[in-house]
Every structure is written in structure tokens, then in C-alpha cells.
């Protein structure tokens, strides 16, 4: 029988691949995105032989804030829970996804603006439709499989697959920096004229 994985917010998890190790923290669950586990990815990369203290780990800054399933990572990918600390605050992060043509059709039927490009939310605020991404830190709001998380952490894999980027371009939508490459400093598209920006809740 597989070992039961018990997690609580604030748990620190180590991820080792080849000769390198990185740490993430389980900080919250996103009720607006499949109740996915929200993780804070610490920026520093260690060697696989390093065993820093919890205090040393959490004093580092972040590189990414993403969604995943930590229990699956521990059960099937060898992730290891190594300690606990006060959960990092990620309320400043805006998560985003892009709209499909079907979604635009649905919203058109609801007498809403059809030119919305982005679905934007935080872990504390329900998602809205917006033409531009807000200023500040924006991260893709996809619930990534643990293997994908490892590729982001160790392989410099783009957060969004290049084929999806092509689809966004084909729709004429603006591409945020994070949708093309993994970067640690994020600057999103900001409207020059505030009158151009709209937001509506998913209500008919």
C-alpha cells in the first residue's frame, strides 16, 4: 500500500534531479483553479549533497509561483518533505490564462465584451476577463504535473509550450514575457490608457 502523504501549508519540499537540488514551499490552494497546490519556488540551486537549514532555505527569494500536485510529486517523483515554516505570502501574484474561441463565443452570448484576451485572478480574488495583464508579477495559472515542474526548475523549459504561444499569436493576443521564457523578473503588458481596460466577472 502506498504511503499516505500528509501535507500542511508551509511544508518545505526538496526536489533533486541529477546532481542538483531545489526547494519549494506549499503555500496555499487555489480555489479558482481546480484547488491546485500553489508552490513558492525558491531561487537558489544547490548540489544534491547540500542540506541547508529550513531557515537558510526560506530566507531566499522566489523565482516562480506555480500550481501543481505535491502529493503526486512525493509519491511518484521522489520529492521529499524536509521541514516546515510560515507559508510565504503569494497574494501579490496574478495568475493568468488565455481565452479560447469557444469561451469568447459563450461570453458574447452573455452580452459581454468579446475582445477580452486574458482570464486573471489571485488566490484571494475571483477571476476576471481583462484585455491587458495587470502590472506586477504574472504567472501562468496552469496546474502543472510534477514532471513539468522539474523541467521548469532544472531544464530552463519555457513555462508555456511553444505551440500554445503560436496559437496566442494566431489569435492576435499579446504575449506576456512569462509565456515565452522562464524569467525571474516579470513585467506584464500594461495599458497606456486606463479607459481601454475592462474586467467582467463570469456571470450572465
Secondary structure as the mmCIF struct_conf table of DSSP 4:
data_model
#
loop_
_struct_conf.conf_type_id
_struct_conf.id
_struct_conf.beg_label_comp_id
_struct_conf.beg_label_asym_id
_struct_conf.beg_label_seq_id
_struct_conf.end_label_comp_id
_struct_conf.end_label_asym_id
_struct_conf.end_label_seq_id
HELX_LH_PP_P HELX_LH_PP_P1 UNK A 2 UNK A 6
TURN_TY1_P TURN_TY1_P1 UNK A 9 UNK A 10
STRN STRN1 UNK A 11 UNK A 17
TURN_TY1_P TURN_TY1_P2 UNK A 18 UNK A 19
STRN STRN2 UNK A 20 UNK A 30
TURN_TY1_P TURN_TY1_P3 UNK A 31 UNK A 35
STRN STRN3 UNK A 36 UNK A 42
BEND BEND1 UNK A 43 UNK A 43
STRN STRN4 UNK A 46 UNK A 47
TURN_TY1_P TURN_TY1_P4 UNK A 48 UNK A 49
HELX_RH_AL_P HELX_RH_AL_P1 UNK A 54 UNK A 58
TURN_TY1_P TURN_TY1_P5 UNK A 59 UNK A 59
BEND BEND2 UNK A 60 UNK A 60
STRN STRN5 UNK A 62 UNK A 68
HELX_RH_AL_P HELX_RH_AL_P2 UNK A 70 UNK A 76
BEND BEND3 UNK A 77 UNK A 77
STRN STRN6 UNK A 80 UNK A 84
HELX_LH_PP_P HELX_LH_PP_P2 UNK A 86 UNK A 89
TURN_TY1_P TURN_TY1_P6 UNK A 91 UNK A 92
HELX_LH_PP_P HELX_LH_PP_P3 UNK A 93 UNK A 93
STRN STRN7 UNK A 94 UNK A 98
HELX_RH_AL_P HELX_RH_AL_P3 UNK A 101 UNK A 109
TURN_TY1_P TURN_TY1_P7 UNK A 110 UNK A 111
BEND BEND4 UNK A 114 UNK A 114
STRN STRN8 UNK A 118 UNK A 122
TURN_TY1_P TURN_TY1_P8 UNK A 123 UNK A 124
STRN STRN9 UNK A 125 UNK A 130
BEND BEND5 UNK A 131 UNK A 132
HELX_LH_PP_P HELX_LH_PP_P4 UNK A 133 UNK A 134
BEND BEND6 UNK A 135 UNK A 136
STRN STRN10 UNK A 138 UNK A 140
STRN STRN11 UNK A 143 UNK A 143
HELX_RH_AL_P HELX_RH_AL_P4 UNK A 146 UNK A 154
BEND BEND7 UNK A 155 UNK A 155
BEND BEND8 UNK A 159 UNK A 160
HELX_RH_AL_P HELX_RH_AL_P5 UNK A 162 UNK A 170
TURN_TY1_P TURN_TY1_P9 UNK A 171 UNK A 172
HELX_RH_3T_P HELX_RH_3T_P1 UNK A 177 UNK A 179
TURN_TY1_P TURN_TY1_P10 UNK A 180 UNK A 180
BEND BEND9 UNK A 181 UNK A 181
BEND BEND10 UNK A 184 UNK A 185
BEND BEND11 UNK A 192 UNK A 193
HELX_RH_3T_P HELX_RH_3T_P2 UNK A 194 UNK A 196
STRN STRN12 UNK A 199 UNK A 200
BEND BEND12 UNK A 202 UNK A 202
#
